[in-house]
Amino acid sequence: MTATLKDLRPVYVVGVGMHRYQFASDTPYITLGLTAVRRALADAGIDFPAVESAYVGCTGIGLAAGRIMFNHLGSTGLGVTQVENASASGSSAFQLACFEVAAGLKDCAIAVGVDKYGDQLRAVNKEGVSKLSDTANIPLIRYAIMAEHLKKAKGLSQEDLALVASKNHTNGATNPFAQFQKPRSVEDILKSTLVAGTTTSLMCTPRGEGGAAAIICSEAGIKRLGISGAKPIRILSSVLLSEKPQVGRELPSVTVAQTVAEQAYAEAGITSGDLDCVELHDAFAIEEILYTETFGLAPKGEGQLFLRDGGSAIGGKCSVNSSGGLIAQGHPLGPTGIGQIHEIVKQLRHDNGDRQQPDAKTGMAHMIGLGTISIAHVFQRD
C-alpha cells in the first residue's frame, strides 16, 4: 500500500516571497529569483544557510539556472535540483521539496520558480511525427473551440466569459505582484481585441517574467529555527497526474484536473465544501468556469451560475483566483504555481489585505502543464 503526504511527517510552508510579474525586460533572472528568495527568507525569519535543499522550476532560462542563482547568496553546499514541467514547473518543484521534507531527508527546503520570456521550445515539435493540423493543439485554439461548444451546450454567454476576466482583473488591481493592476469592467473585456473565435485578449493570460519562492519545513525544523505564530501553514496533500485519452467532448486537461482534485481531497481528508479559497489555472476565461465545476465548487453545468451569483468572488462561498489568477497576476511559467501558493498562504494566515477571504482556513492551488499534466496541493491553517 502506498503512502500519501499526510501519512508522512507533517510539513508546512513557513515563508513565501515574490518578484512582481512583468512584461519582458532587461531585468536579469538572478534579480527576479533572488528577490523572491530573500522575501521568503525574511518572511520565515531565517537566514539562507538554514535552507538544506532547493528545487528550482523554470522553462526558458537554460542549464543550471538554480545553481548559478544561489551562488549570489553564497555557496552553502545545499542540494539544487532544476525542474521543468511546462506551466507546472514551479508547482512540481514545490511538490518535490514537500516530499523530501515529509520523508525526513531534510528539515528545511525551498522551492523557487523563476523565468524570463525565453524561447520555451516544445519537445512535441521535435518528436518527428507529422501533425494533421498546425493549430489544433495550441491551448488558445482548443479552449476557444470549447468555449463555443459550451455556449451552445449549456447556455454559457459571452458576458459570462467577460465576467470571469473582469473579476480577476479587479482582484489583480489590489495585488502588488500582479502584471495587470487595473480593474476592468465586463464592457472593457468585451471590447478588447478578438484573438481566437470570440475569445478576446483580456480573457487570456499575459506572458512575461517573474519570480516566486516558498520555504517548507518539518515540525523539527520549525522548532529548531524558532519559527512561530501564524506563519506555518500545513500542506495536507500534493497530487500530480497526466492525462488519459479523450472520451467525448471533454478535454483531457479537464478530466485529469477532476481526478487530481478528487485524489487531493481524499488524501487531505476534506471535501470541496471545505475549500475557502482556490487558485486555479485560468490561462483562458473558460477554464475558470470549467474548473469550478470540475472541482465540485459548483454543480456540473452550473459554473456560470456560481460565477454570476458571486460564489467565486472574494467574500463568496469560495474565492477563486483572488490574486487575479493567470489572467491578471500573470503567467511567467516557472513561477506561476508558486505564485498561487503565495496567495493561498497569505489567505490562510489572514494577511491578504483587500483581497482577504473572511475566515479562510483551507485552500487549494491547481496548475496545468501544457494540458497534459495536472497538479494540486491542499493547504490548511492549523
C-alpha positions as CSV (number, residue, x, y, z in Angstrom):
1,M,0.0,0.0,0.0
2,T,1.4,3.4,-1.0
3,A,1.7,6.3,1.4
4,T,0.3,9.8,0.9
5,L,1.8,13.1,2.0
6,K,-0.5,13.1,5.1
7,D,0.9,9.6,6.1
8,L,4.4,11.1,6.3
9,R,5.6,13.6,8.9
10,P,3.8,17.0,8.8
11,V,5.2,19.7,6.5
12,Y,4.5,23.4,6.5
13,V,5.0,26.4,4.3
14,V,6.8,28.9,6.7
15,G,7.9,31.6,4.3
16,V,6.8,33.0,0.9
17,G,8.0,35.7,-1.4
18,M,7.6,37.1,-4.9
19,H,9.0,39.4,-7.5
20,R,6.2,41.2,-9.4
21,Y,5.3,39.5,-12.6
22,Q,6.1,41.8,-15.6
23,F,6.4,42.0,-19.3
24,A,9.8,41.1,-20.9
25,S,12.5,43.4,-19.7
26,D,16.3,43.6,-19.2
27,T,16.0,42.5,-15.6
28,P,18.3,39.6,-15.0
29,Y,16.7,36.3,-13.9
30,I,19.1,36.5,-10.9
31,T,17.3,39.6,-9.7
32,L,13.8,38.1,-10.3
33,G,14.6,34.9,-8.5
34,L,16.7,36.2,-5.6
35,T,14.2,39.0,-4.9
36,A,11.6,36.2,-4.3
37,V,14.0,34.1,-2.3
38,R,15.1,37.0,0.0
39,R,11.5,37.9,0.7
40,A,10.6,34.3,1.5
41,L,13.6,34.1,3.9
42,A,12.6,37.4,5.6
43,D,9.0,36.2,5.8
44,A,10.1,33.0,7.6
45,G,12.6,34.9,9.7
46,I,15.6,32.7,8.8
47,D,18.9,33.0,7.1
48,F,19.9,31.3,3.8
49,P,22.3,28.8,5.4
50,A,19.4,27.2,7.2
51,V,18.0,26.0,3.9
52,E,19.2,22.5,3.2
53,S,17.8,21.8,-0.2
54,A,16.4,23.7,-3.2
55,Y,14.2,22.9,-6.2
56,V,14.0,25.4,-9.0
57,G,11.2,25.5,-11.5
58,C,12.0,27.2,-14.8
59,T,11.3,26.7,-18.6
60,G,13.2,29.4,-20.6
61,I,16.5,30.2,-18.9
62,G,18.9,27.3,-19.6
63,L,21.1,24.8,-17.8
64,A,21.9,25.1,-14.1
65,A,19.9,28.3,-13.6
66,G,19.3,27.5,-9.9
67,R,22.9,26.7,-9.0
68,I,24.1,29.9,-10.7
69,M,21.4,32.0,-8.9
70,F,22.2,30.6,-5.5
71,N,25.9,31.4,-6.0
72,H,25.0,35.0,-5.4
73,L,23.7,34.2,-1.9
74,G,26.8,32.1,-1.0
75,S,27.9,28.6,-1.6
76,T,26.4,26.7,1.4
77,G,26.5,23.2,-0.1
78,L,22.8,22.8,-0.4
79,G,21.4,20.4,-3.0
80,V,19.9,22.1,-6.0
81,T,17.6,20.4,-8.5
82,Q,16.2,22.1,-11.6
83,V,12.7,21.2,-12.6
84,E,10.9,21.7,-15.9
85,N,7.3,20.6,-16.3
86,A,5.9,23.4,-18.6
87,S,3.4,25.7,-16.7
88,A,3.5,23.3,-13.8
89,S,7.3,23.7,-13.3
90,G,7.1,25.7,-10.1
91,S,4.2,23.5,-8.7
92,S,6.3,20.4,-9.4
93,A,9.4,22.0,-7.7
94,F,7.2,22.7,-4.7
95,Q,5.9,19.1,-4.6
96,L,9.4,17.7,-4.7
97,A,10.5,20.0,-1.8
98,C,7.5,18.9,0.2
99,F,8.1,15.2,-0.4
100,E,11.8,15.5,0.6
101,V,11.0,17.2,3.9
102,A,8.0,14.9,4.6
103,A,10.1,11.8,4.1
104,G,12.6,13.1,6.7
105,L,15.5,13.6,4.4
106,K,15.7,17.3,5.1
107,D,14.1,19.7,7.6
108,C,14.1,22.8,5.5
109,A,13.8,23.2,1.7
110,I,13.0,26.0,-0.7
111,A,11.0,25.8,-3.9
112,V,11.7,28.6,-6.3
113,G,10.1,29.5,-9.6
114,V,11.8,31.9,-11.9
115,D,11.6,32.6,-15.6
116,K,12.4,35.1,-18.3
117,Y,10.4,35.3,-21.5
118,G,12.6,32.8,-23.4
119,D,12.1,30.5,-26.4
120,Q,10.3,27.8,-24.4
121,L,10.8,25.3,-27.3
122,R,8.3,22.4,-27.0
123,A,9.5,18.8,-27.3
124,V,6.3,17.9,-29.2
125,N,7.7,19.9,-32.1
126,K,10.8,17.6,-32.2
127,E,9.1,14.2,-31.9
128,G,9.3,13.6,-35.7
129,V,5.6,12.9,-36.1
130,S,3.7,14.9,-38.7
131,K,0.6,16.7,-37.4
132,L,-2.8,16.8,-39.2
133,S,-3.2,20.5,-38.1
134,D,-0.6,23.1,-37.1
135,T,-3.1,24.8,-34.7
136,A,-5.4,22.1,-33.3
137,N,-3.2,21.5,-30.2
138,I,-2.4,25.2,-29.4
139,P,-4.1,25.8,-26.0
140,L,-5.7,29.0,-27.1
141,I,-7.4,27.3,-30.0
142,R,-8.5,24.3,-28.0
143,Y,-10.2,26.4,-25.3
144,A,-11.7,28.9,-27.8
145,I,-13.4,25.9,-29.5
146,M,-14.5,24.6,-26.1
147,A,-16.0,27.9,-25.2
148,E,-18.1,28.0,-28.4
149,H,-19.3,24.4,-27.8
150,L,-20.3,25.2,-24.2
151,K,-22.2,28.3,-25.3
152,K,-24.4,26.0,-27.3
153,A,-24.5,23.1,-24.8
154,K,-25.3,24.9,-21.6
155,G,-26.3,28.4,-22.2
156,L,-23.0,30.0,-21.5
157,S,-22.8,33.6,-22.7
158,Q,-20.0,35.8,-23.9
159,E,-20.8,38.0,-20.9
160,D,-20.0,35.1,-18.6
161,L,-16.5,34.8,-20.0
162,A,-16.1,38.5,-19.7
163,L,-17.3,38.4,-16.1
164,V,-14.5,35.9,-15.2
165,A,-11.9,38.2,-16.7
166,S,-13.5,41.3,-15.1
167,K,-13.5,39.6,-11.6
168,N,-9.9,38.6,-12.0
169,H,-8.6,41.9,-13.3
170,T,-10.4,43.6,-10.5
171,N,-8.8,41.3,-7.9
172,G,-5.4,41.9,-9.6
173,A,-5.8,45.6,-9.2
174,T,-5.0,45.4,-5.5
175,N,-2.2,42.8,-5.9
176,P,1.2,44.5,-5.8
177,F,2.7,41.4,-7.6
178,A,0.3,41.3,-10.5
179,Q,1.3,42.0,-14.0
180,F,-2.0,43.8,-14.7
181,Q,-3.1,46.1,-11.9
182,K,-6.1,47.8,-13.4
183,P,-9.8,47.0,-12.7
184,R,-11.7,46.3,-15.8
185,S,-15.4,46.1,-16.5
186,V,-17.3,43.5,-18.4
187,E,-17.5,46.0,-21.2
188,D,-13.8,46.6,-21.2
189,I,-13.2,42.9,-21.6
190,L,-15.8,42.5,-24.4
191,K,-14.3,45.5,-26.3
192,S,-10.7,44.1,-26.3
193,T,-9.2,42.5,-29.4
194,L,-10.5,39.2,-30.6
195,V,-7.7,36.6,-30.7
196,A,-9.5,33.3,-31.4
197,G,-13.2,32.8,-32.1
198,T,-15.0,35.1,-29.6
199,T,-12.2,34.9,-27.1
200,T,-10.7,38.4,-26.5
201,S,-7.2,39.4,-25.5
202,L,-8.3,40.3,-21.9
203,M,-9.9,36.9,-21.4
204,C,-6.4,35.4,-21.8
205,T,-3.3,35.4,-19.6
206,P,-0.4,37.6,-20.5
207,R,3.1,36.1,-20.8
208,G,6.0,37.6,-19.0
209,E,8.7,37.0,-16.4
210,G,9.0,37.0,-12.6
211,G,9.9,35.0,-9.5
212,A,8.2,33.3,-6.6
213,A,9.5,31.2,-3.6
214,A,8.2,29.1,-0.8
215,I,10.1,27.6,2.2
216,I,8.9,24.3,3.5
217,C,9.8,23.0,7.0
218,S,9.2,20.0,9.2
219,E,8.0,20.5,12.8
220,A,11.5,19.7,13.9
221,G,12.8,22.4,11.6
222,I,10.3,24.9,12.7
223,K,11.2,24.3,16.4
224,R,15.0,24.4,15.7
225,L,14.8,27.6,13.6
226,G,12.4,29.4,16.1
227,I,9.6,30.0,13.6
228,S,6.4,30.7,15.5
229,G,3.0,32.4,15.3
230,A,0.6,32.1,12.3
231,K,3.3,31.7,9.7
232,P,3.4,27.9,9.3
233,I,0.6,26.6,7.0
234,R,0.2,22.9,6.8
235,I,0.4,21.1,3.4
236,L,-2.2,18.3,3.6
237,S,-1.8,16.8,0.1
238,S,0.0,17.2,-3.2
239,V,-1.0,15.2,-6.3
240,L,0.3,15.2,-9.9
241,L,-1.1,13.1,-12.7
242,S,-1.0,13.2,-16.5
243,E,-3.9,13.0,-19.0
244,K,-5.6,9.9,-20.4
245,P,-7.1,9.5,-23.9
246,Q,-10.0,11.9,-24.6
247,V,-13.6,10.5,-24.2
248,G,-16.4,12.5,-25.7
249,R,-16.2,16.3,-25.9
250,E,-14.4,17.0,-22.5
251,L,-10.8,18.0,-22.9
252,P,-8.3,15.6,-21.2
253,S,-6.9,18.5,-19.2
254,V,-10.3,18.9,-17.6
255,T,-10.8,15.2,-16.9
256,V,-7.4,14.9,-15.3
257,A,-7.9,18.0,-13.3
258,Q,-11.0,16.4,-11.7
259,T,-9.1,13.2,-10.9
260,V,-6.3,15.2,-9.3
261,A,-8.7,17.3,-7.3
262,E,-10.6,14.3,-6.0
263,Q,-7.4,12.5,-5.1
264,A,-6.1,15.6,-3.3
265,Y,-9.3,16.0,-1.3
266,A,-9.3,12.3,-0.3
267,E,-5.6,12.4,0.8
268,A,-6.2,15.6,2.7
269,G,-9.3,14.3,4.3
270,I,-11.5,17.1,3.1
271,T,-14.3,17.7,0.6
272,S,-14.8,20.5,-2.0
273,G,-17.2,22.1,0.5
274,D,-14.3,22.7,2.9
275,L,-12.4,24.9,0.5
276,D,-12.4,28.6,1.3
277,C,-10.1,29.8,-1.4
278,V,-8.7,28.3,-4.6
279,E,-6.1,29.5,-7.1
280,L,-6.6,27.7,-10.4
281,H,-5.3,27.6,-13.9
282,D,-7.2,30.3,-15.8
283,A,-5.0,30.9,-18.8
284,F,-8.3,31.5,-20.6
285,A,-11.5,32.6,-19.0
286,I,-13.5,29.5,-20.0
287,E,-11.1,27.4,-17.8
288,E,-12.2,29.0,-14.6
289,I,-15.9,28.2,-15.3
290,L,-14.9,24.6,-16.3
291,Y,-12.7,24.0,-13.2
292,T,-15.2,25.4,-10.7
293,E,-17.5,22.6,-11.8
294,T,-14.6,20.1,-12.1
295,F,-13.5,20.8,-8.5
296,G,-17.0,20.5,-7.1
297,L,-17.4,24.1,-6.2
298,A,-20.4,24.3,-8.5
299,P,-22.7,21.5,-9.9
300,K,-21.8,20.3,-13.3
301,G,-23.2,22.6,-16.0
302,E,-23.7,25.5,-13.5
303,G,-20.2,27.1,-13.3
304,Q,-21.6,30.2,-14.9
305,L,-24.4,30.4,-12.3
306,F,-21.9,30.1,-9.5
307,L,-19.9,33.0,-11.1
308,R,-23.0,35.2,-11.6
309,D,-24.2,34.7,-8.1
310,G,-20.8,35.8,-6.7
311,G,-19.9,32.4,-5.4
312,S,-16.3,32.7,-6.7
313,A,-15.9,36.4,-5.6
314,I,-13.9,37.4,-2.6
315,G,-16.4,37.1,0.3
316,G,-18.4,34.5,-1.7
317,K,-18.7,30.8,-1.0
318,C,-15.1,30.1,-2.1
319,S,-13.0,32.8,-3.5
320,V,-11.4,31.8,-6.8
321,N,-8.3,33.5,-8.1
322,S,-8.2,36.3,-5.5
323,S,-4.7,37.0,-6.8
324,G,-6.1,37.9,-10.2
325,G,-5.3,34.4,-11.4
326,L,-3.2,33.9,-14.5
327,I,-5.4,36.4,-16.4
328,A,-4.3,39.3,-14.2
329,Q,-1.5,38.2,-11.9
330,G,0.2,36.8,-15.0
331,H,1.8,33.6,-16.2
332,P,5.6,33.6,-16.4
333,L,5.5,29.8,-16.4
334,G,8.2,28.8,-13.9
335,P,7.0,30.9,-11.0
336,T,3.3,30.6,-11.7
337,G,2.4,27.7,-9.5
338,I,4.4,29.0,-6.5
339,G,2.8,32.5,-7.0
340,Q,-0.5,30.7,-6.5
341,I,0.8,29.2,-3.2
342,H,2.0,32.7,-2.1
343,E,-1.6,33.9,-2.4
344,I,-3.1,30.8,-0.6
345,V,-0.6,31.1,2.3
346,K,-1.5,34.8,2.7
347,Q,-5.2,34.0,2.7
348,L,-4.8,31.2,5.3
349,R,-2.7,33.5,7.5
350,H,-5.5,36.1,7.3
351,D,-2.8,38.5,6.0
352,N,-4.1,39.3,2.5
353,G,-5.3,42.9,2.8
354,D,-8.1,44.0,0.5
355,R,-8.2,40.5,-1.1
356,Q,-8.8,38.6,2.2
357,Q,-11.4,35.8,2.1
358,P,-13.2,36.0,5.5
359,D,-12.2,33.2,8.0
360,A,-10.2,31.3,5.3
361,K,-9.0,28.0,6.8
362,T,-8.5,25.6,3.8
363,G,-7.2,26.3,0.3
364,M,-6.1,24.6,-2.9
365,A,-3.6,25.6,-5.6
366,H,-4.0,24.0,-9.1
367,M,-2.0,24.1,-12.2
368,I,-1.9,22.5,-15.7
369,G,1.2,21.9,-17.7
370,L,0.6,22.2,-21.4
371,G,-2.7,20.4,-20.9
372,T,-1.1,17.0,-20.3
373,I,-0.1,17.5,-16.6
374,S,-2.3,18.4,-13.7
375,I,-1.2,19.1,-10.2
376,A,-2.9,20.3,-7.0
377,H,-1.9,21.0,-3.4
378,V,-4.3,21.4,-0.4
379,F,-3.3,23.7,2.5
380,Q,-4.8,24.2,5.9
381,R,-4.4,26.7,8.7
382,D,-3.8,24.6,11.9
